[in-house]
Amino acid sequence: MPALRRFAATLPGLSISHAPASDRGVAEEPAWPGQPLWIELLSDGLTFDLAGLAPGPSCPFPVIEHRFDLSSLPGPASHEALTLRPGPHLAPGGASMPVMRALLALGCHLVRQFEALEALAWGPARSAIGRRFFESVTAAWLDGGPFPALGLTSFVASIDGALETIGLDFWIGQELRIEPPLAADQVAATRLGIRLVNHLVLSGGLAEEERITAPDGTRLLLRPARQRGRISVWRE
């Protein structure tokens, strides 16, 4: 707790607004089941809860299937998990873009301050992101750069040869599917997917059929399937 108080004191606009866990590790009223040690961070008027603090139990380890800038997948045998999430009163709108940007900005501050934080897990994409890569791409996005598609979404090859996103639906309510044979070159398809994810996050999703030109000059057709929450991409 003292280290977190020092951390909060170093950043303008950040403070510890509530600490139901005392420095002796006794919680007044647990806000999260099974997590007696947590603090509420007030960041630019928005509150976020950080749970799983020592000496209490760590948070349940997240499901991780994809890694970015990590030599191996972290797991409960080698790592402990903290959870940073919007406070309870923000939960109904917790997935809104302003709240998520504030949450990820706070994550950047935490990895800059605490070297023991080796990776950030992002549940919607079932991903783990190395600390340096996370801080670099997220800070760039928050400063007006491209959306961090590698990490805040993941890409997987389907059994029929398509390339599909995992976690894009968290941001826009739709997943992206690059259809074969456009996805035959998985590296090139991933590069295209990164560009398309950035385009779709900026636009907030796709309601109607759209035609765009890829960087190599290829004409592409993007078609939403509303009942399936998916956007399919073909070469026109």
N, C-alpha and C positions, 0 to 999 in steps of 0.2 A: 504493500500500500504506500509506503513512503516514496518509493521510486515512481509510482504513478502520480502521486501528488507533485513531485518535482517535474515530471513530464508535463502535466497540465499547466503548471506555472510558467513554463517556457514558451507557450504558444498563445498569441493574442486570440481572443475569441473562444478559448477553450478553458473549461473549468470542471471540477468534480462537483456536480450539483446535488448528489445524494450518495451516501456510502452506508447502506444498511449493515454491511459487515464491518465490525470494529477491527482495529489492528490486532486484537487478540484472536480474531477468527470466529466471533460469535455473531450470527446474523439476527437482526431484529425480526424482519418479515421477508422470507425468501420470495423474490419476485419470479424466479424460474424454478420449477420442480427439480429437486436434486442438486441445486446450485446455491448453497448457502453463502458463498462469497462472490459478490458482484458489486460493481460500482456503476453509477449513472454519470456519463460524461455529457456536458452541455457544450455543443459546438455550434457557434453562430446561431443560437436560438433553437436548435434541434437536439433532442436527447437520444443518446445511444447507451445501451447497457453492455458492459464488458463482464462476462461471467467465466467461471472456471479458475478463479484465482487461488493460488496457494495461501494457506496450507489446506484448503478444502479440496474436494475431488475435481479433477479436470472434467471438461465437458465430454459427452459421447463423441467418439472419433467420427468424423464425417466419411461418407462414402466417396472414395477417390478412385477414378479409373484412368485419368489422363494427367500427364505431368508436362510442365513447361519450365525449361531452364533448371531442371532437377535431374541428378544422375539416377535416382531411384524414387519410387513412390514412398512417401512417408506413411508410417503406420503406428498403431497404438503401442507396439513393442519398443519403438525407438523415440516416439514423440508424445507429448501431451497436447491437448487441444484447449484453446480458449475460444470463446464465441463472442463476436461483436455483432450486435443487431440493433435495429431501431427500437426505441423504448416502447412500452406497451401502448401508450396513447398514440404513437405513430404507426402502430402495426396495421390498421386498416388501409393506410396509404403507403405502407412501407416500401412498396416496389416502385413508387413514383420516381421519376428521374431526379428531381432535386434532392430527395432523401438519399437515393443511391449514390449520387455524386458526393454528397457530404459524408456518407459512410465510407466510401472508398478513399476520399481525401484523408479521413481519420486513420484508415488503414495505412496509408503512405506515411503519415506522421509516426505511427507506432513502429513500423519497420525501420525508419530512420533512427529512432531513439533506442530501440531494444534489439541488439544484435542476436539475442537468443531466439528471436522469431525467425525461423529459417524459411518458412513458406506460408503462403496464404491459400486457404482452401475456399473455393467458390462452389457452393452447393448446386446451383442450377445447372452448371456445366460439368459437375462431378470432377472438378479439376483441382490440382495443386500447382501453385505458381511460385517459383523461386523468388526470394525477397528482392533481389536487385532487378530482375526482369519486371516483377510486379510494380515496383516503385517507378521504374523508368517509363513503362508504357502507360501506366495509369496517370502519372503526373503529366505526361505529354498530352493525354486526352483531356484532362481537366484544364489544361492551358490552351485548348482549342485544336489539338491534334486529332488523329484518327482514333476511333473506338478500339479498345484492346480486344480484338476478336479472338486472338490466341490467349486463352486464359479465362476470359469472361464468357466465352463460348468455346466449345470443342468441336472437332470434326471427326467423323467416323465414316468408314466405307461400308456401304450396305452389301448384302449378299448378291444383289443384282447389278453391282458395279457403280452405283450412284455414290455421291459424297453428301453427307447430311450433317447438319449442325445439331449440337446438343446445348440447350440453354439459351438459345436466341429467343425462344418463346417467353422467357422471363421478361425480356426487354420490350418485345413488340407483339407478343401473343401469337407468333408464328415461327415455325422452323423453316430453314432453307434446305432445299434438295437440288443439287446439281446433277442433272440426269446424264446417263450414258447416251452417246459416246463422249459427250463433252467432259465427263469426269474420268476418262480413260487414263490420262496423265494425272496421277493423284497430287503431285507437287504443284503443277500448274493449276489444277482445280482448287487446291487449297489457297493459292495466291488469289485466285479469282474470288473464292468464297470470302476471304478477308475483306476485299474491296466491297463486295456486295453486302456483307454484314454492316460495314460502316455506313454505306448508303441507306440501308434499311433502318438502322437505328436513328440516323439523322431525320429520316422521313416519317418515322413512327410506324412503319409497316407498309403493307401493300394491299390496297382494296380492289384495285382494278388491274387488268393486264397491262404490262408495261414493256416497252422495247428500249434497250440501251445498247451502247457500243462498248465493248471490252477494250482494254488498253492495246491489244494487238489488232484492233480494227474489226474483230468479229462482232456481228450483230447477234444480240441475245434477246430471247423472249422470256419474261418473268410472268408467271401466271399463278395467282393465288387460288388455293382450294379451301374455301372458307370452312366447309364442314370438317375438314381434316387439320385445320390450323397449319397449313404448309404452303410454301412458295416453291414452285418447281421452276427450274431454269433449263432452257434448251438453246442450242445454236439455231438461229432462225434460218 
